[in-house]
């Protein structure tokens, strides 16, 4: 039997460290987790990484075995990683977390990425500090055309008998299904940034105006708290938005509030959970910031297909800006008071 590839890569990193004779481990103060970059790292249309590189002057790089994009960093202790999208993100984080050159026990983690937003909860450009990550990948699913006529959608929990029923006795989903982030740290980050004005443009404002009858969707972008649903599927439409709201409520025993939908946080959350169990990271130092590039539904009366094919392009740049505009003050505050926050988490 061949040894797992991730183990081989980790051993390669360890051997590289031993070969250099370098005893000093790499100790990032803050690691920014982005999931994609649209083109070059600087100078063109931004993805999730670019503004961090340009505005935090991340001019140095280090390769991680098994990770496609090098980690970029500066001398202040800020590092930024492109994890890849969907379930690739958790695999990349595991590769970093098991790299023997790094000591990540005191590292703060900021997942900073764009997302779809429930049009009844926030507007394009808005930024949500995430309180809970809910996994939406472990599901029973049948085609909606084959579902009973009274089912609102064809997705239901393992062990249940219908879409509105909680998981049953034979629930064999991956555990945990909910990752609750450190509430004190989240509250601290929100309090620090909640009054920051976000970038808005005439184009985005015009797009928001098409959401007639949905006043929250028409508001200028703002900072809020909420929960995020992670699925590898890029879904869209009112029926699936109803599913997302119900799913988050069900798996959080009614406490959750679905705001953002994205494709990576469930995978990153599980990797962070496993690395925490291994003593490699402190999951209580993990923050998730999701910013709205599009709505999870079209304007009322509009085509779902047309919406999913065109809606994101309008808001990508402002959402990418919101990631940095709201995330950077948190990063800078941690760096400014590192003498305290190295050992004591903010808010405690």
C-alpha positions as CSV (number, residue, x, y, z in Angstrom):
1,X,0.0,0.0,0.0
2,X,1.4,3.4,-1.0
3,X,1.6,6.0,1.8
4,X,-0.8,8.9,1.5
5,X,0.4,11.7,-0.7
6,X,-0.2,14.4,2.0
7,X,2.0,12.5,4.4
8,X,4.8,12.3,1.8
9,X,4.5,16.0,1.2
10,X,4.7,16.8,4.9
11,X,7.7,14.5,5.3
12,X,9.3,16.2,2.4
13,X,8.9,19.6,4.1
14,X,10.3,18.2,7.3
15,X,13.3,16.8,5.5
16,X,13.9,20.1,3.7
17,X,13.9,21.8,7.1
18,X,16.4,19.3,8.5
19,X,18.6,19.6,5.5
20,X,19.0,23.3,5.8
21,X,19.9,23.0,9.5
22,X,17.5,25.9,10.2
23,X,16.2,25.6,13.7
24,X,13.9,28.6,13.7
25,X,10.4,27.8,12.8
26,X,8.1,30.1,10.7
27,X,5.6,31.7,13.0
28,X,3.0,33.8,11.1
29,X,1.1,36.2,13.3
30,X,-1.9,36.4,10.9
31,X,-2.7,34.1,8.0
32,X,-5.2,35.4,5.5
33,X,-7.1,32.5,3.7
34,X,-8.4,33.4,0.3
35,X,-9.8,30.9,-2.1
36,X,-8.9,32.2,-5.6
37,X,-7.2,35.0,-7.6
38,X,-8.7,36.0,-10.9
39,X,-5.4,36.6,-12.8
40,X,-2.1,38.1,-11.6
41,X,-1.6,38.7,-8.0
42,X,-1.3,42.5,-8.6
43,X,-2.3,45.1,-11.2
44,X,-5.4,43.6,-12.8
45,X,-9.0,42.8,-11.9
46,X,-8.9,41.6,-8.3
47,X,-9.8,38.3,-6.9
48,X,-9.8,37.6,-3.2
49,X,-6.0,37.8,-2.8
50,X,-5.0,40.9,-4.8
51,X,-5.9,43.7,-2.5
52,X,-4.1,42.0,0.4
53,X,-1.0,41.7,-1.7
54,X,-1.1,45.3,-2.9
55,X,-2.2,47.1,0.2
56,X,-0.3,45.0,2.8
57,X,2.8,44.8,0.6
58,X,3.1,41.1,0.6
59,X,6.3,41.0,-1.4
60,X,7.9,37.7,-0.2
61,X,6.9,34.2,-0.9
62,X,7.3,30.6,0.3
63,X,6.2,27.4,-1.5
64,X,4.2,24.8,0.3
65,X,4.4,21.3,-1.0
66,X,1.1,20.3,-2.5
67,X,-0.3,23.8,-2.7
68,X,-0.6,25.4,-6.1
69,X,0.0,29.1,-5.2
70,X,2.9,30.2,-3.0
71,X,2.1,31.8,0.3
72,X,2.9,35.6,0.2
73,X,4.0,37.5,3.3
74,X,5.6,40.6,4.7
75,X,8.0,41.3,7.5
76,X,5.2,42.3,9.9
77,X,4.0,38.7,10.2
78,X,1.1,38.9,7.8
79,X,0.8,35.9,5.5
80,X,-1.8,35.2,2.7
81,X,-2.7,31.9,1.2
82,X,-4.8,30.9,-1.9
83,X,-6.4,27.7,-0.8
84,X,-8.2,26.9,-4.0
85,X,-12.0,26.7,-4.3
86,X,-14.5,24.2,-2.9
87,X,-13.2,21.2,-1.1
88,X,-9.6,21.9,-2.4
89,X,-9.5,24.6,0.3
90,X,-9.5,22.2,3.2
91,X,-6.8,20.0,1.6
92,X,-4.6,23.0,1.0
93,X,-5.0,24.0,4.7
94,X,-4.1,20.5,5.8
95,X,-0.9,20.7,3.7
96,X,0.1,23.9,5.3
97,X,-1.0,22.8,8.8
98,X,1.2,19.7,8.6
99,X,4.2,21.5,7.1
100,X,7.0,21.0,9.7
101,X,8.6,24.3,8.9
102,X,5.7,26.2,10.5
103,X,4.7,26.8,14.1
104,X,1.0,27.8,13.8
105,X,-0.1,27.5,17.4
106,X,-0.3,31.3,18.0
107,X,-1.4,32.2,14.4
108,X,-4.7,34.0,13.9
109,X,-6.6,32.9,10.8
110,X,-8.8,35.1,8.7
111,X,-10.8,33.5,6.0
112,X,-11.7,36.4,3.8
113,X,-13.7,35.7,0.7
114,X,-16.6,36.7,-1.5
115,X,-20.0,35.0,-1.2
116,X,-23.7,35.1,-2.2
117,X,-26.0,36.8,0.2
118,X,-29.7,36.3,1.0
119,X,-31.4,39.4,-0.4
120,X,-33.6,39.6,2.7
121,X,-30.5,39.8,5.0
122,X,-28.0,42.1,3.4
123,X,-26.9,43.9,0.2
124,X,-24.2,43.4,-2.3
125,X,-20.9,44.7,-1.0
126,X,-21.9,44.0,2.6
127,X,-19.5,42.2,5.0
128,X,-20.6,39.5,7.5
129,X,-18.5,38.4,10.4
130,X,-19.5,34.7,10.6
131,X,-20.7,33.2,13.9
132,X,-21.3,29.7,12.6
133,X,-20.2,27.7,9.6
134,X,-22.8,25.1,8.6
135,X,-22.0,22.2,6.3
136,X,-24.5,21.8,3.4
137,X,-22.6,19.1,1.5
138,X,-23.7,16.0,3.6
139,X,-27.2,15.6,2.3
140,X,-29.7,13.3,0.7
141,X,-30.7,14.8,-2.6
142,X,-33.1,13.8,-5.3
143,X,-34.0,15.8,-8.4
144,X,-36.7,18.3,-7.6
145,X,-38.8,17.0,-10.5
146,X,-38.8,13.6,-8.8
147,X,-39.7,14.9,-5.4
148,X,-43.2,14.7,-3.9
149,X,-45.4,17.6,-5.0
150,X,-45.6,19.0,-1.5
151,X,-41.8,19.1,-1.1
152,X,-40.3,22.6,-1.5
153,X,-37.0,21.1,-2.7
154,X,-35.3,17.7,-3.1
155,X,-32.7,18.0,-0.3
156,X,-33.2,16.4,3.1
157,X,-31.0,15.3,6.0
158,X,-29.5,11.8,6.5
159,X,-31.9,9.7,8.5
160,X,-34.9,11.9,7.9
161,X,-37.9,11.3,5.7
162,X,-38.5,14.8,4.3
163,X,-37.0,18.2,3.7
164,X,-38.2,19.8,6.8
165,X,-37.4,17.0,9.2
166,X,-34.2,17.0,11.4
167,X,-31.6,14.2,11.0
168,X,-32.9,10.9,12.1
169,X,-31.4,7.9,14.0
170,X,-29.3,6.8,11.0
171,X,-27.7,10.1,10.4
172,X,-24.2,9.2,9.1
173,X,-23.1,12.7,8.0
174,X,-19.6,14.0,8.6
175,X,-19.3,15.4,12.1
176,X,-19.3,18.1,13.2
177,X,-21.8,19.7,10.8
178,X,-21.6,23.1,12.5
179,X,-18.4,24.9,13.4
180,X,-19.2,27.6,15.9
181,X,-16.4,30.3,15.8
182,X,-15.1,31.8,19.0
183,X,-18.0,34.2,20.0
184,X,-15.7,36.5,21.9
185,X,-13.3,36.9,19.1
186,X,-16.1,37.4,16.6
187,X,-17.8,40.0,18.8
188,X,-14.5,41.8,19.1
189,X,-13.9,41.9,15.4
190,X,-17.5,43.1,14.7
191,X,-17.2,45.9,17.3
192,X,-14.0,47.1,15.8
193,X,-15.3,47.3,12.3
194,X,-19.1,47.7,12.4
195,X,-19.1,51.4,11.6
196,X,-16.6,51.4,8.7
197,X,-18.0,52.8,5.5
198,X,-17.8,50.3,2.6
199,X,-17.1,50.9,-1.0
200,X,-20.1,51.5,-3.2
201,X,-20.3,52.3,-6.9
202,X,-23.1,53.6,-9.3
203,X,-23.1,50.3,-11.1
204,X,-23.7,48.3,-7.9
205,X,-26.3,50.8,-6.7
206,X,-28.1,50.4,-10.0
207,X,-28.0,46.6,-9.7
208,X,-29.4,46.8,-6.1
209,X,-32.3,48.9,-7.3
210,X,-33.6,45.9,-9.4
211,X,-34.5,44.2,-6.2
212,X,-37.8,46.0,-5.8
213,X,-39.9,45.0,-2.8
214,X,-36.7,43.9,-0.9
215,X,-35.6,46.9,1.0
216,X,-32.6,45.3,2.7
217,X,-31.2,44.2,-0.7
218,X,-31.4,47.9,-1.8
219,X,-29.5,49.3,1.1
220,X,-25.9,50.5,0.8
221,X,-23.4,47.9,1.9
222,X,-23.0,47.5,5.7
223,X,-21.3,45.2,8.2
224,X,-23.3,42.6,10.1
225,X,-23.1,39.3,12.0
226,X,-24.5,36.1,10.6
227,X,-24.0,32.5,9.6
228,X,-22.7,31.0,6.4
229,X,-23.7,27.8,4.6
230,X,-20.9,26.0,2.8
231,X,-21.5,23.7,-0.2
232,X,-19.3,22.6,-3.0
233,X,-22.3,23.2,-5.3
234,X,-22.8,26.8,-6.5
235,X,-26.5,26.9,-6.1
236,X,-29.0,29.7,-6.8
237,X,-32.6,30.6,-6.6
238,X,-35.5,31.1,-4.2
239,X,-36.2,27.4,-3.5
240,X,-32.6,26.7,-2.5
241,X,-32.4,29.9,-0.5
242,X,-35.4,28.6,1.4
243,X,-33.5,25.4,1.9
244,X,-30.4,27.2,3.1
245,X,-32.4,29.1,5.7
246,X,-34.1,26.0,6.9
247,X,-30.9,23.9,6.9
248,X,-29.0,26.4,9.0
249,X,-31.9,26.7,11.5
250,X,-32.2,22.9,11.7
251,X,-28.6,22.2,12.4
252,X,-28.2,25.0,14.9
253,X,-31.3,24.1,16.9
254,X,-33.0,27.4,15.7
255,X,-30.1,29.7,16.8
256,X,-28.6,30.2,13.4
257,X,-29.3,33.0,10.9
258,X,-28.3,32.1,7.3
259,X,-26.8,35.2,5.6
260,X,-24.0,34.1,3.2
261,X,-23.5,31.1,0.9
262,X,-20.1,30.0,-0.3
263,X,-18.2,26.9,-1.4
264,X,-15.2,26.6,1.0
265,X,-15.9,27.4,4.7
266,X,-17.2,23.9,5.5
267,X,-14.0,22.4,4.2
268,X,-11.7,24.9,5.8
269,X,-13.7,24.6,9.1
270,X,-13.2,20.8,9.1
271,X,-9.5,21.1,8.4
272,X,-9.2,23.7,11.2
273,X,-11.1,21.3,13.5
274,X,-8.7,18.4,12.6
275,X,-5.6,20.4,12.9
276,X,-6.8,21.7,16.3
277,X,-7.2,18.1,17.4
278,X,-3.7,17.4,16.3
279,X,-2.4,20.4,18.3
280,X,-1.1,22.2,15.2
281,X,-3.5,25.2,15.3
282,X,-5.8,27.0,17.7
283,X,-9.3,26.9,16.2
284,X,-10.4,29.6,18.6
285,X,-8.2,32.0,16.7
286,X,-10.1,31.6,13.4
287,X,-12.3,34.4,12.0
288,X,-14.4,34.2,8.9
289,X,-15.3,37.3,6.9
290,X,-17.6,36.8,3.9
291,X,-18.6,39.7,1.7
292,X,-21.4,39.8,-0.8
293,X,-20.6,39.7,-4.5
294,X,-24.1,38.7,-5.6
295,X,-27.5,37.7,-4.2
296,X,-28.6,34.0,-3.8
297,X,-31.8,34.8,-5.7
298,X,-32.7,36.9,-8.8
299,X,-34.9,40.0,-8.5
300,X,-38.5,38.9,-8.0
301,X,-40.0,37.9,-11.4
302,X,-36.6,37.6,-13.1
303,X,-35.0,34.4,-14.5
304,X,-33.0,32.3,-12.2
305,X,-30.8,31.1,-15.0
306,X,-30.0,34.7,-16.2
307,X,-29.3,35.7,-12.7
308,X,-26.9,33.0,-11.9
309,X,-25.0,33.6,-15.1
310,X,-24.6,37.3,-14.7
311,X,-25.3,38.4,-11.2
312,X,-21.8,38.0,-9.6
313,X,-19.8,40.1,-12.1
314,X,-21.4,43.3,-10.9
315,X,-20.3,43.0,-7.3
316,X,-17.0,41.1,-7.3
317,X,-14.7,44.1,-7.1
318,X,-16.6,45.8,-4.3
319,X,-16.9,42.5,-2.4
320,X,-13.1,42.0,-2.8
321,X,-12.6,45.6,-1.5
322,X,-14.9,44.9,1.5
323,X,-12.8,41.9,2.4
324,X,-9.7,44.0,2.8
325,X,-11.5,47.2,4.1
326,X,-13.1,45.3,7.0
327,X,-10.5,42.6,7.5
328,X,-7.4,44.8,7.6
329,X,-8.3,46.8,10.7
330,X,-8.6,43.5,12.6
331,X,-5.2,42.3,11.3
332,X,-3.6,45.6,12.1
333,X,-5.0,45.7,15.6
334,X,-3.6,42.2,16.3
335,X,-0.2,43.2,15.0
336,X,-0.2,46.4,17.0
337,X,-0.9,44.6,20.3
338,X,1.0,41.4,19.6
339,X,2.7,41.5,22.9
340,X,-0.8,40.8,24.4
341,X,-2.5,38.9,21.7
342,X,0.2,36.4,21.1
343,X,-0.9,34.7,24.4
344,X,-4.4,36.1,25.0
345,X,-7.1,36.1,22.4
346,X,-8.9,39.5,21.8
347,X,-12.1,39.7,23.7
348,X,-11.0,37.6,26.6
